[in-house]
Each structure stands twice: as structure tokens, then as C-alpha cells.
Amino acid sequence: MHKDLVRLALGERAVRRHLAVCLAAAVLTGLLVLVQAELLAGVLSGRFAAPALVLLALVVGVRALLTLGQGIAAGRMTTGVKSALRHRLLARLRDLGPVRPASQRSGELVTLTGRGLDALDPYLSGYLPAVAVAAVVPIAVLVRLFAADLASAVIVLVTLPLIPIFGALVGMHTKAVTERQWRALSRLGGHFLDVVRGLPTLRAFGRARYQAEVIRRVADAHRAATMRTLRVAFLSSLVLELAASLSLALVAVPVGLRLLSGSLDLSTALLVLLLAPEAYLPLRTMGGRFHAAMEGVAAADEAFAVLDGEAGATRVSDVSGVGLARSGRAGTRTAGTPWKPEPGSAPGSGPGRAPEIRLEHVTVRYPDREEAALEDVSLVIAPGERVALVGESGAGKSTLLHLLLGFVTPSEGRVLVDGAEIDDHDSWRARLAFVPQRPHLFATSVADNIGLGAPGATIGEIRAAARAAQADEFVTALPEGYDTVLGERGTNLSAGQRQRVALARAFCRPDAGLLLLDEPTARLDGRSEGAVVSATRDLAEGRTAVIVAHRPAMIDLADRVIRIADGRVVAGERPRAGTREEISS
């Protein structure tokens, strides 16, 4: 059995109750077979009178009710386990944040939490009850057979282990084949979702047809893996049925010969012939349901691997790119001690001032990469200074921003804010505002999207933030103004409008002393870029600002330009004539 799944089921009170009912009903249904066989053999042999048929019908009815109750309890238990596991997975992914191992693509995680966990149904509602029945009923049948006919009981005792032995031999191969099938399904679901998300970009660069061919190959690989799994499952069923049939023949033939010779009475012969199949049936059922449940087991292994894996990042409180630390508070510190919130202080009462940022010999390594994303970086950003980070893609600029956001922790070195290490990342994020390159807008009103990081903001403050970000004009032109519900990811807004909504979020956090921007003008037209740059200039006033930039207009906002290459700071200089042309080239 899957120990982690069983431990999860036993850890949830409601699930534990349904699990107990499910297993008890399954075992009682199996044990009533003995009573049913006893009554049927007695009636057929004439040992019991005809009224015993009423009792037999009652036993059959009770078994039917127990089967119905088992199905209901199994369904509720399965739903509870999947719900609890999904909640834990989502909580874990929230904690990991945007920095995850490359093997955990968002599409594959969607497949895991959706289709993958749904595959647990055969395991929880079928295999677990079958294991309980297989552990109790064959033993009870053997005990009754020993009491009725020693020779038949010995034959059953000798042949019964053949079923689990063959099942285990085939099962080991089945597990490997099913894991390959699950990996193929996960790869298909993950790649398909990623392609759909990036379809506009693929169309723009003429790569859509190539990706269609890639999806076709991945789908063919999944089809081939599924057919291999089905082939093994059918062959294993053949092996188990053949072993059970031969074992039953070894019991039935001697019983028939002894009955003809008169050495065995009819009532005992009928009882043995009725009970012998019931000794093998639970093991055969368990073997068959094991194969049906293997996809769910593979998905469960993957889910618990995500839950038990080492986090590559600290807790994330903002899935949209803007700090959501709603309970962030001001704090006190002494030099060289971690910055912590001070109980009772109001948000922004102290942290609103521009902080000094200091990196001391910082190295960042991701779990799935050999080379360091940042290596031995030392950097000081003065309070109120505006710094532009420039460099090629993959140089380490975004990693440096994630470091300041608390999404990643340094492997070596330390990050100091006003001379103190960051201890409480939620409270630290209350002191900053973040404008990403691709801001995430949720399927809710424009006002709710702007006030995402400031839940106490009034509609007047939200409108003022929008005006400062030069977003008020197009928002008021929407069908319902600030109450207009946006599509998921802001699909009914242009790229420039989405960026200005993200800037309005930052304006809605006036107590944030640190501003982080990740190429906010990328992919924008000239008019939108001008609006974003103008709003950013106002937003950075009086704040410490770190700007990842490629466009000259954004670089012009900086007091100092820092070039990063291969994870190292290679230059730090004040903007001068010609800097824009050098950087843009």
C-alpha cells in the first residue's frame, strides 16, 4: 500500500471515518459469503428445510446493502483524500513561488493536480478495500474448509500463495510501465498548456507549426505508453485467472471423485465447491485493481515528491507580482540584527522611507543548475538611489530582483536592508512595490486588481493611483469603469494598459520605500512606453529603485547603471553621454 496516502487518509478526521466504514463494509460483505455458502449448500443437499431460503435471501440483501454503503463511503473518502492532497499541493506551490526546479513546469503541475489526482479513484475506492478483504476473507475461508474437509483445505492452502506470487512478479513490471505512461501524460499535458499560453508569441515568430509537430510526437509517445500498459494489464489478468482456474480444478476434481466413491457427503462437497472460489477471488480482485490503480499511484508518488522536496525559495505571498503582505508592520532593528516587525505598529509607519540595500558576496544557485545564477556579487544601493540593471538575457538580473523580493535565498553571502538581514519576508514585502514585465491581472474588477496589494484602499485612493499611473482615462472608458470585470490575465486590455494597471498597484502602496521594476516597457509601443516611463519617473521619486532595463528611456531614469554578465557585476557607472547607445546596441 502507498504509505503516504494511507497516512494522509488517517490524518483527516472525516476521511478516517469514511475509510473505516468503507473497509468494515467490504470485510463484512466478504465474510457473509461463508454464511451464504453454508445456507446454499444446506438447502441444495436437503440438510436445511425450504424456509432457510428466506434467511439466504436476507443474507444476500444485507450483502447488497453493505456493498451500497461501501460504495458511498468509498466515494466520500476518495473525495476527501483528493481534496486534502490538492490543498496541500497548492499550499506547497504557493510556498515555492515562481522559482521551482525546471522539472516542475506549471503545465505539468496543472496535469498533476487535475487529471493526475483524479486517477487516485481506482486506488482509494477499489484497491484499498480489496486489500482489506484479501487480508481477512481467505483466512476465514481456509478455517472453515479445514473444519469441513482437510484434504481440500490443504490443496487450497498450497495453491493460494501462487496468486500473490504471480501478481507481484507481474506487478513490478506493471509499475515501471505505468510510471512511463504517467510521465508521458504529464509531459503531454504540460507541454500542451505551455504552448497554448505562448501561442501568440509562437505565431509571431512563425514557430506554431513546429510546436504542433512536437505535440503530435508527444501524443504518439503517450499513446504508445498507454498501449504498453494495457497490454501488460491484460496479460497479468490472464496469468492470475489461469492460476486461479488451475487451482480450483485441483480442488474440484478430487472432490468430484470422492463424491462419486461415497467417501464425501453431498453437503460437504457443495460447501467446498462454493467456498473454494471465494478463497481465490479476493486475491484475484486485488491483483486486477492493483493494475487499474497504478496510474494513480504514480501520480501520488509525484505529488508527495513535490510536497516533500526541498523548497528552492522562501514563502511567496504574491502570485501577481505585487507584494501581498497585508499584515506587514513597521519594525525596529539594531545594526547587524535581523529586521523584524514591531508588534502594534501600523503598516508603513516606519518602512515608508527609502532603504539602503547592501549585497555582501552573494551567490545564488538553483537546485537544477550546475552554474551559479549569481556569483560573489557585492553591491550597495544608497537610500533613494535609482539603479538600472543591464545585461544579456540570463545574466542574472531577474535573479537579483527575486533575491530582493525574498523569492530565493542566497547560497552564500547575505542581503542587508539598512544594515540588517531580512528575517520576516512577509513584513519586508510590505515595504516594497514590484512591477513585473508581465503583470498578472485576475478575473475580477479593475478596482480590485489595482487595490490587490492594499486591501484597505478606498475607491478614491484607487482612482488617484490610476491617475498617477496614467490609467484613469482608459479605465473610465470601459463599459463599467472601475467595476469592469477583466478577463483572466487581463485579456481584454492591451499590453500597455496592463502595465499601467500594474503601475497603479504600486502607486496604491505609498508606504513602499523600495521599488523593483522588471523591464516594464518591454513589448510596448512608443505611446504606451512614454506613458509608462512618465508614470515610473513619478513613482520612483523619493524611493530606492532597482530597474531591470534594456530600453534607453528606462535607463535614463537611473542615477547609476550596473552591468551584469554571467552572474557577476562587471560594471557600475553613472549615466553619461553615449551610455544609452552602448547599452541598446
C-alpha positions as CSV (number, residue, x, y, z in Angstrom):
1,M,0.0,0.0,0.0
2,H,1.0,3.6,-0.5
3,K,2.1,4.6,3.0
4,D,1.9,8.4,2.4
5,L,-1.7,8.1,1.0
6,V,-2.8,6.0,3.9
7,R,-1.1,8.3,6.4
8,L,-2.9,11.3,4.8
9,A,-6.3,9.5,5.0
10,L,-5.8,8.6,8.6
11,G,-4.7,12.1,9.4
12,E,-8.0,13.7,8.2
13,R,-10.8,13.1,10.7
14,A,-13.7,13.0,8.3
15,V,-11.7,10.9,5.8
16,R,-10.7,8.5,8.5
17,R,-14.3,7.8,9.4
18,H,-15.3,7.1,5.8
19,L,-12.3,4.9,5.4
20,A,-13.2,2.8,8.4
21,V,-16.8,2.5,7.2
22,C,-15.6,1.5,3.7
23,L,-13.2,-1.2,4.9
24,A,-15.6,-2.6,7.5
25,A,-18.4,-2.9,4.9
26,A,-16.1,-4.6,2.4
27,V,-14.8,-7.1,5.0
28,L,-18.3,-7.9,6.3
29,T,-19.5,-8.4,2.7
30,G,-16.7,-10.9,2.2
31,L,-17.4,-12.7,5.4
32,L,-21.1,-13.1,4.7
33,V,-20.0,-15.2,1.8
34,L,-19.4,-18.0,4.3
35,V,-22.9,-17.8,5.7
36,Q,-24.3,-17.6,2.2
37,A,-22.4,-20.7,1.1
38,E,-23.4,-22.6,4.2
39,L,-27.1,-21.9,3.7
40,L,-27.0,-22.6,0.0
41,A,-25.1,-25.9,0.4
42,G,-27.5,-27.0,3.1
43,V,-30.6,-26.2,1.1
44,L,-29.3,-27.9,-2.1
45,S,-28.3,-31.0,-0.2
46,G,-31.5,-31.2,1.8
47,R,-29.8,-30.6,5.1
48,F,-31.8,-27.4,5.6
49,A,-35.6,-27.0,5.1
50,A,-37.1,-24.7,2.5
51,P,-37.6,-21.9,5.0
52,A,-33.9,-21.5,5.1
53,L,-34.2,-19.8,1.7
54,V,-35.7,-16.8,3.4
55,L,-32.6,-16.5,5.6
56,L,-30.5,-16.9,2.4
57,A,-32.4,-14.1,0.7
58,L,-31.9,-11.9,3.8
59,V,-28.1,-12.6,3.7
60,V,-28.0,-11.6,0.0
61,G,-30.0,-8.5,0.8
62,V,-27.6,-7.5,3.6
63,R,-24.6,-8.0,1.3
64,A,-26.2,-5.8,-1.3
65,L,-26.8,-3.0,1.3
66,L,-23.3,-3.3,2.6
67,T,-21.9,-3.1,-0.9
68,L,-24.0,0.1,-1.5
69,G,-22.8,1.6,1.8
70,Q,-19.2,0.7,0.9
71,G,-19.6,2.5,-2.4
72,I,-20.9,5.6,-0.8
73,A,-18.2,5.7,1.9
74,A,-15.5,5.0,-0.6
75,G,-16.7,7.9,-2.8
76,R,-16.7,10.3,0.1
77,M,-13.3,9.0,1.4
78,T,-11.8,9.4,-2.1
79,T,-13.1,12.9,-2.5
80,G,-11.8,13.9,1.0
81,V,-8.3,12.5,0.3
82,K,-8.0,14.2,-3.1
83,S,-9.3,17.5,-1.7
84,A,-6.8,17.4,1.2
85,L,-3.9,16.4,-1.2
86,R,-4.8,19.2,-3.6
87,H,-5.0,21.8,-0.8
88,R,-1.5,20.7,0.4
89,L,-0.1,20.8,-3.2
90,L,-1.5,24.3,-3.8
91,A,-0.1,25.4,-0.4
92,R,3.3,23.9,-1.3
93,L,3.3,25.6,-4.7
94,R,2.4,28.9,-3.1
95,D,5.3,28.5,-0.7
96,L,7.7,27.6,-3.5
97,G,6.6,30.6,-5.5
98,P,7.8,31.4,-9.0
99,V,11.2,29.7,-8.5
100,R,10.9,26.0,-9.0
101,P,13.0,23.2,-10.4
102,A,12.9,23.0,-14.2
103,S,11.2,19.6,-13.9
104,Q,8.2,21.2,-12.3
105,R,6.7,23.2,-15.2
106,S,3.4,24.9,-14.5
107,G,1.7,22.8,-17.1
108,E,2.9,19.5,-15.6
109,L,1.8,20.7,-12.2
110,V,-1.7,21.5,-13.6
111,T,-1.8,18.0,-15.0
112,L,-0.8,16.5,-11.7
113,T,-3.3,18.4,-9.5
114,G,-6.1,17.8,-12.0
115,R,-6.0,14.6,-14.1
116,G,-3.3,13.0,-12.1
117,L,-5.1,13.1,-8.7
118,D,-8.3,12.0,-10.3
119,A,-6.5,8.8,-11.2
120,L,-6.5,8.0,-7.4
121,D,-10.1,6.9,-7.6
122,P,-9.4,3.2,-8.5
123,Y,-6.7,3.0,-5.8
124,L,-8.7,4.6,-2.9
125,S,-12.2,3.2,-3.7
126,G,-11.1,-0.1,-5.3
127,Y,-7.7,-1.3,-4.3
128,L,-7.7,-0.4,-0.6
129,P,-11.0,-2.2,0.2
130,A,-9.7,-5.2,-1.9
131,V,-6.6,-5.3,0.3
132,A,-8.7,-5.4,3.4
133,V,-10.9,-8.2,2.1
134,A,-7.8,-10.2,0.8
135,A,-6.3,-10.0,4.3
136,V,-9.3,-11.4,6.1
137,V,-11.7,-13.4,3.9
138,P,-9.2,-16.1,2.5
139,I,-8.1,-16.9,6.1
140,A,-11.7,-17.2,7.2
141,V,-12.5,-19.5,4.2
142,L,-9.4,-21.6,5.0
143,V,-10.5,-22.0,8.6
144,R,-14.0,-23.2,7.5
145,L,-12.5,-25.5,4.9
146,F,-10.2,-27.1,7.5
147,A,-13.3,-27.7,9.6
148,A,-15.2,-29.2,6.7
149,D,-12.7,-31.2,4.6
150,L,-8.9,-31.4,5.5
151,A,-7.8,-32.6,2.0
152,S,-9.4,-29.8,0.1
153,A,-8.2,-27.2,2.7
154,V,-4.6,-28.4,2.2
155,I,-4.9,-28.1,-1.6
156,V,-6.2,-24.5,-1.2
157,L,-3.5,-23.7,1.3
158,V,-0.8,-24.8,-1.0
159,T,-2.1,-23.2,-4.2
160,L,-3.3,-20.0,-2.7
161,P,0.1,-18.3,-2.5
162,L,0.5,-18.7,-6.3
163,I,-1.9,-15.8,-6.9
164,P,0.1,-13.1,-4.9
165,I,3.4,-14.5,-6.2
166,F,2.4,-14.2,-9.8
167,G,0.7,-10.9,-9.1
168,A,3.9,-9.5,-7.5
169,L,6.1,-10.7,-10.4
170,V,3.8,-9.0,-13.0
171,G,3.1,-6.0,-10.7
172,M,6.8,-5.0,-10.6
173,H,6.8,-4.8,-14.4
174,T,3.4,-3.1,-14.4
175,K,4.6,-0.4,-12.0
176,A,7.6,0.6,-14.3
177,V,5.4,0.6,-17.4
178,T,2.7,2.7,-15.7
179,E,5.2,5.2,-14.4
180,R,6.4,5.7,-18.0
181,Q,2.8,6.2,-19.1
182,W,2.3,8.8,-16.4
183,R,5.5,10.7,-17.3
184,A,4.3,10.7,-21.0
185,L,0.9,12.1,-19.9
186,S,2.4,14.7,-17.7
187,R,4.8,15.8,-20.4
188,L,1.9,16.0,-22.9
189,G,-0.3,18.0,-20.6
190,G,2.5,20.3,-19.5
191,H,3.8,21.0,-23.0
192,F,0.3,21.5,-24.4
193,L,-0.6,24.1,-21.8
194,D,2.7,25.9,-22.2
195,V,2.2,26.0,-26.0
196,V,-1.4,27.3,-25.7
197,R,-0.2,30.0,-23.3
198,G,2.6,31.1,-25.7
199,L,0.6,30.7,-28.9
200,P,0.6,34.5,-29.8
201,T,4.4,34.5,-29.4
202,L,4.8,31.3,-31.5
203,R,2.6,32.8,-34.2
204,A,4.6,36.0,-34.2
205,F,7.9,34.1,-34.7
206,G,6.5,31.5,-37.1
207,R,7.0,28.5,-34.8
208,A,3.4,27.4,-34.3
209,R,3.6,24.6,-36.9
210,Y,6.8,23.2,-35.4
211,Q,5.2,23.1,-32.0
212,A,2.1,21.3,-33.4
213,E,4.5,18.7,-34.7
214,V,6.2,18.4,-31.3
215,I,2.7,17.9,-29.6
216,R,1.9,15.2,-32.2
217,R,5.1,13.4,-31.3
218,V,4.5,13.7,-27.5
219,A,0.9,12.5,-28.0
220,D,2.2,9.5,-30.0
221,A,4.6,8.7,-27.2
222,H,1.7,8.8,-24.7
223,R,-0.4,6.6,-26.9
224,A,2.3,4.0,-27.2
225,A,2.9,4.1,-23.4
226,T,-0.8,3.6,-22.8
227,M,-1.0,0.6,-25.2
228,R,2.0,-1.0,-23.5
229,T,0.3,-0.5,-20.1
230,L,-2.9,-2.0,-21.3
231,R,-1.1,-5.0,-22.9
232,V,0.7,-5.7,-19.6
233,A,-2.6,-5.3,-17.7
234,F,-4.4,-7.8,-19.9
235,L,-1.6,-10.3,-19.8
236,S,-1.4,-10.1,-16.0
237,S,-5.2,-10.7,-15.8
238,L,-4.7,-13.8,-18.0
239,V,-1.9,-15.1,-15.7
240,L,-4.0,-14.6,-12.5
241,E,-7.1,-16.1,-14.0
242,L,-5.2,-19.1,-15.3
243,A,-3.5,-19.7,-11.9
244,A,-6.9,-19.4,-10.1
245,S,-8.6,-21.7,-12.6
246,L,-6.0,-24.4,-12.3
247,S,-6.0,-24.2,-8.5
248,L,-9.8,-24.6,-8.5
249,A,-9.5,-27.6,-10.8
250,L,-7.1,-29.2,-8.3
251,V,-9.8,-28.8,-5.7
252,A,-12.9,-29.7,-7.7
253,V,-11.6,-32.9,-9.4
254,P,-10.7,-34.7,-6.2
255,V,-14.0,-33.5,-4.6
256,G,-16.0,-35.0,-7.5
257,L,-14.1,-38.3,-7.5
258,R,-14.6,-38.7,-3.7
259,L,-18.2,-37.8,-4.0
260,L,-18.7,-40.5,-6.6
261,S,-16.9,-43.0,-4.5
262,G,-19.0,-42.2,-1.5
263,S,-16.2,-41.1,0.7
264,L,-17.5,-37.5,0.8
265,D,-21.1,-36.4,1.6
266,L,-23.0,-34.1,-0.7
267,S,-23.4,-31.2,1.8
268,T,-19.6,-31.0,2.4
269,A,-18.8,-31.3,-1.3
270,L,-21.2,-28.5,-2.1
271,L,-19.8,-26.3,0.7
272,V,-16.2,-26.9,-0.5
273,L,-17.1,-26.2,-4.2
274,L,-18.9,-23.0,-3.2
275,L,-16.2,-21.7,-0.7
276,A,-13.0,-22.6,-2.7
277,P,-13.5,-19.9,-5.4
278,E,-14.1,-17.4,-2.6
279,A,-10.6,-18.1,-1.2
280,Y,-9.0,-17.1,-4.5
281,L,-11.4,-14.3,-5.5
282,P,-10.2,-11.6,-3.1
283,L,-6.6,-12.1,-4.3
284,R,-7.6,-12.0,-7.9
285,T,-9.7,-8.9,-7.4
286,M,-6.8,-7.2,-5.5
287,G,-4.4,-8.0,-8.4
288,G,-6.8,-6.7,-11.0
289,R,-7.5,-3.5,-9.1
290,F,-3.8,-3.0,-8.5
291,H,-3.2,-2.6,-12.2
292,A,-6.2,-0.2,-12.5
293,A,-4.8,1.9,-9.7
294,M,-1.2,2.1,-10.8
295,E,-1.6,5.4,-12.7
296,G,-3.0,6.9,-9.5
297,V,0.0,5.5,-7.5
298,A,2.4,7.1,-10.0
299,A,0.6,10.4,-9.7
300,A,0.6,10.1,-5.9
301,D,4.4,9.5,-5.9
302,E,4.9,12.6,-7.9
303,A,2.6,14.7,-5.6
304,F,4.4,13.6,-2.5
305,A,7.7,14.2,-4.1
306,V,6.6,17.8,-4.6
307,L,5.3,18.0,-1.0
308,D,8.5,16.5,0.5
309,G,11.0,18.2,-1.8
310,E,13.3,21.0,-0.6
311,A,11.9,24.4,-1.3
312,G,14.1,26.3,-3.7
313,A,12.6,29.6,-2.4
314,T,11.2,31.1,0.6
315,R,7.5,31.6,1.1
316,V,5.8,33.6,-1.6
317,S,2.9,35.9,-0.7
318,D,2.2,37.4,-4.0
319,V,1.2,35.5,-7.1
320,S,0.6,38.6,-9.2
321,G,4.0,40.3,-8.8
322,V,2.9,42.9,-6.3
323,G,3.6,42.4,-2.6
324,L,0.5,41.0,-0.8
325,A,1.8,41.1,2.7
326,R,-1.4,42.6,4.1
327,S,-0.3,42.4,7.6
328,G,3.2,43.9,7.1
329,R,4.1,46.2,10.0
330,A,6.8,48.6,10.9
331,G,9.8,47.4,12.8
332,T,12.8,48.2,14.8
333,R,16.3,46.9,14.4
334,T,19.8,47.3,15.7
335,A,22.8,47.1,13.4
336,G,23.7,43.6,12.5
337,T,20.5,42.1,13.8
338,P,17.6,40.7,11.6
339,W,14.9,43.2,10.8
340,K,11.6,42.1,12.5
341,P,8.2,43.7,12.7
342,E,7.4,45.6,15.8
343,P,4.0,44.4,17.4
344,G,1.4,47.1,17.3
345,S,3.0,49.3,14.7
346,A,0.9,50.3,11.7
347,P,1.8,49.3,8.1
348,G,4.1,51.9,6.6
349,S,4.6,53.9,9.8
350,G,8.3,53.3,9.6
351,P,9.2,51.3,6.5
352,G,7.9,54.0,4.1
353,R,11.3,55.6,4.0
354,A,13.8,54.6,1.2
355,P,16.0,51.8,2.5
356,E,19.7,51.1,1.8
357,I,20.3,47.8,0.1
358,R,23.6,46.0,0.5
359,L,24.7,42.7,-1.0
360,E,27.8,41.1,0.5
361,H,29.5,38.4,-1.5
362,V,26.1,36.9,-2.6
363,T,26.0,33.6,-4.5
364,V,22.7,32.0,-5.7
365,R,22.5,28.5,-7.1
366,Y,19.3,26.8,-8.2
367,P,18.8,23.1,-7.4
368,D,18.6,22.0,-11.1
369,R,21.5,24.1,-12.4
370,E,25.2,23.5,-12.0
371,E,26.4,27.0,-12.7
372,A,25.5,29.8,-10.2
373,A,22.8,32.3,-11.2
374,L,24.7,35.0,-9.2
375,E,28.3,34.6,-8.1
376,D,30.1,36.6,-5.4
377,V,28.0,39.7,-6.0
378,S,28.8,42.7,-3.8
379,L,26.7,45.8,-4.3
380,V,25.5,48.9,-2.3
381,I,22.4,50.8,-3.3
382,A,22.1,54.1,-1.4
383,P,18.8,55.2,0.1
384,G,16.7,57.0,-2.6
385,E,19.1,55.9,-5.4
386,R,17.7,54.7,-8.7
387,V,19.8,51.9,-10.2
388,A,19.4,50.3,-13.7
389,L,20.5,46.7,-14.2
390,V,21.5,45.9,-17.7
391,G,22.9,42.8,-19.4
392,E,22.0,40.0,-21.7
393,S,19.1,37.6,-21.0
394,G,20.0,35.0,-18.5
395,A,22.8,37.1,-17.0
396,G,21.2,37.2,-13.5
397,K,19.2,40.4,-13.5
398,S,15.8,38.8,-12.6
399,T,17.5,36.5,-10.1
400,L,18.8,39.7,-8.3
401,L,15.3,41.0,-8.2
402,H,13.9,37.7,-6.9
403,L,16.6,37.9,-4.2
404,L,15.4,41.3,-3.1
405,L,11.8,40.0,-3.2
406,G,12.7,37.1,-1.0
407,F,11.7,34.5,-3.6
408,V,15.1,33.0,-3.4
409,T,17.7,32.8,-0.7
410,P,21.4,33.2,-1.2
411,S,23.5,30.0,-1.1
412,E,26.4,32.2,0.2
413,G,26.7,35.7,1.4
414,R,23.9,37.9,2.8
415,V,21.4,40.6,1.8
416,L,21.2,43.6,4.2
417,V,18.4,46.2,4.4
418,D,19.6,49.3,6.4
419,G,22.3,47.1,7.8
420,A,20.1,44.2,8.9
421,E,19.3,40.8,7.4
422,I,15.8,40.2,6.3
423,D,14.1,37.8,8.8
424,D,10.4,38.2,8.1
425,H,9.8,38.2,4.3
426,D,6.1,39.0,4.6
427,S,6.7,42.1,6.5
428,W,9.7,43.0,4.3
429,R,7.4,42.8,1.2
430,A,5.1,45.3,2.8
431,R,8.0,47.8,2.3
432,L,8.3,47.4,-1.4
433,A,6.4,47.6,-4.7
434,F,7.1,45.3,-7.6
435,V,6.2,45.9,-11.3
436,P,7.0,42.8,-13.4
437,Q,7.5,42.5,-17.1
438,R,4.3,40.5,-17.5
439,P,1.9,41.5,-14.7
440,H,-0.8,39.1,-13.8
441,L,-4.3,40.5,-13.8
442,F,-7.1,38.5,-12.2
443,A,-10.7,37.8,-13.4
444,T,-12.1,40.5,-11.1
445,S,-12.9,44.2,-11.3
446,V,-10.3,46.8,-12.3
447,A,-10.5,48.4,-8.8
448,D,-9.8,45.0,-7.1
449,N,-6.8,44.5,-9.4
450,I,-5.4,47.9,-8.6
451,G,-6.0,47.5,-4.9
452,L,-4.6,44.0,-4.7
453,G,-1.7,44.9,-2.5
454,A,-3.6,47.4,-0.4
455,P,-6.9,45.8,0.7
456,G,-7.8,48.8,2.8
457,A,-7.6,51.3,0.0
458,T,-10.7,53.3,-0.8
459,I,-12.1,53.8,-4.2
460,G,-10.8,57.4,-4.1
461,E,-7.3,56.2,-3.4
462,I,-7.6,53.6,-6.2
463,R,-8.7,56.3,-8.7
464,A,-5.8,58.6,-7.5
465,A,-3.3,55.7,-8.1
466,A,-4.8,55.1,-11.6
467,R,-4.5,58.8,-12.4
468,A,-0.8,58.8,-11.3
469,A,-0.2,55.7,-13.5
470,Q,-2.0,57.4,-16.4
471,A,-4.5,54.6,-16.4
472,D,-7.6,56.6,-15.4
473,E,-8.5,57.6,-18.9
474,F,-8.9,54.2,-20.4
475,V,-10.4,52.6,-17.2
476,T,-13.2,55.2,-17.1
477,A,-13.8,54.4,-20.8
478,L,-14.5,50.7,-20.0
479,P,-18.2,49.6,-20.0
480,E,-18.5,49.7,-16.2
481,G,-15.4,51.8,-15.4
482,Y,-13.6,50.7,-12.3
483,D,-16.2,48.0,-11.8
484,T,-15.5,46.3,-15.1
485,V,-14.5,42.7,-14.7
486,L,-11.3,41.8,-16.6
487,G,-10.7,38.6,-18.3
488,E,-8.1,36.2,-16.9
489,R,-4.6,37.7,-17.3
490,G,-6.3,40.9,-18.5
491,T,-7.1,39.5,-21.9
492,N,-9.4,42.4,-22.7
493,L,-6.6,45.0,-22.2
494,S,-3.6,45.9,-24.3
495,A,-0.1,45.2,-23.1
496,G,0.4,48.9,-22.3
497,Q,-2.9,49.1,-20.4
498,R,-2.0,46.0,-18.3
499,Q,1.4,47.6,-17.5
500,R,-0.3,50.8,-16.3
501,V,-2.7,48.8,-14.1
502,A,0.4,47.2,-12.6
503,L,2.0,50.7,-12.0
504,A,-1.3,51.8,-10.4
505,R,-0.9,48.9,-8.0
506,A,2.5,50.2,-7.0
507,F,1.1,53.8,-6.6
508,C,-1.6,52.3,-4.4
509,R,1.2,51.4,-1.9
510,P,2.5,54.8,-0.9
511,D,4.4,53.4,2.1
512,A,6.6,51.2,0.0
513,G,10.2,52.6,0.2
514,L,11.7,50.2,-2.4
515,L,10.6,50.0,-6.0
516,L,11.5,47.0,-8.1
517,L,10.8,47.0,-11.9
518,D,11.5,44.2,-14.3
519,E,11.6,45.6,-17.8
520,P,8.2,47.3,-17.5
521,T,8.4,48.8,-21.1
522,A,9.2,45.5,-22.9
523,R,6.9,44.7,-25.8
524,L,5.2,48.2,-25.6
525,D,4.6,50.6,-28.5
526,G,6.1,54.1,-28.3
527,R,3.0,55.8,-26.9
528,S,2.5,53.2,-24.2
529,E,6.2,53.3,-23.4
530,G,6.1,57.1,-23.0
531,A,3.2,56.8,-20.6
532,V,4.8,54.1,-18.5
533,V,8.2,55.9,-18.4
534,S,6.5,59.1,-17.2
535,A,4.5,57.3,-14.6
536,T,7.6,55.4,-13.4
537,R,9.5,58.6,-13.0
538,D,6.9,59.9,-10.6
539,L,6.6,56.6,-8.9
540,A,10.4,56.4,-8.2
541,E,10.5,59.8,-6.7
542,G,11.8,59.6,-3.1
543,R,12.2,55.8,-3.3
544,T,15.1,53.4,-3.7
545,A,14.5,51.9,-7.1
546,V,16.0,48.9,-8.9
547,I,15.1,48.8,-12.6
548,V,15.9,45.9,-14.9
549,A,16.0,47.7,-18.2
550,H,17.0,47.4,-21.9
551,R,15.2,50.4,-23.3
552,P,17.1,53.7,-23.3
553,A,14.1,55.6,-21.9
554,M,14.0,53.5,-18.8
555,I,17.8,53.7,-18.4
556,D,17.6,57.5,-18.5
557,L,15.6,57.3,-15.2
558,A,18.6,55.8,-13.3
559,D,21.2,57.6,-11.3
560,R,23.6,54.7,-11.9
561,V,23.8,51.8,-14.4
562,I,25.1,48.4,-13.3
563,R,26.0,45.9,-15.9
564,I,25.6,42.1,-15.1
565,A,27.2,39.3,-17.1
566,D,27.3,35.6,-16.3
567,G,26.0,36.2,-12.8
568,R,28.6,38.8,-11.9
569,V,28.6,42.6,-11.6
570,V,31.1,43.7,-14.3
571,A,30.5,47.5,-14.3
572,G,28.8,50.2,-12.3
573,E,28.8,53.7,-13.6
574,R,26.8,56.9,-13.7
575,P,24.9,57.5,-16.9
576,R,26.9,59.5,-19.3
577,A,26.7,60.6,-22.9
578,G,26.6,57.6,-25.2
579,T,25.5,55.2,-22.4
580,R,22.1,54.7,-24.0
581,E,23.6,53.9,-27.4
582,E,26.1,51.4,-25.9
583,I,23.5,49.6,-23.9
584,S,20.9,49.5,-26.6
585,S,23.4,48.1,-29.0
